[in-house]
Amino acid sequence: MRKLTRVGLGRENIKIMIINGPNLNRLGSREPEIYGSITYDTLFSELKNRAEALAIKLEIRQSNHEGDLIDWIHEAGDTFDGILINPAAYTHTSIALLDAMKCTCIPVIEVHLSNIHSRESFRAHSVTAAGAVGIIAGFGTMSYYLALEAMLRILRE
Ligand code: DQA
């Protein structure tokens, strides 16, 4: 519903929530050969700068607890225009997250730093992807920038 009422409003009114799942707070030191060496704080402060330059408001959250991610998806549906979510390991297991993504009335884009299809076989299936408009994976930190751009295009359509 909120999405419909927002159509036609300028870019400066857009509010996007970014939700990051377990272990992403360890970026920088966590398996740098896969996830890169940029820290969580640096990645998201730079992304926030980019969004500010576009006059978009970003709310960036991270939790290691599934229920937090679900609560935030519900909350975002009431007051935000779109969600970028990296469910991390819950991507491959969480029907509860899938259900939350499916029942929110705003568009959701699933983001992954790594190419989940070129890694262990258990990562190749995303349980949550069916609740997303689309997935962006494998571009490292650029995945978030591409997802932000995609969300802006969706909201402008
Ligand atoms: C990840 C991929 C997942 O398989 C993994 O469990 C993560 C990070 C990614 O961004 O590449 O924690 O979502």
Residues whose N, C-alpha, C, O or C-beta is under 5 A from the ligand:
A	BS01	DQA	P22 A88 A89 V111 H112 L113 S114 R123
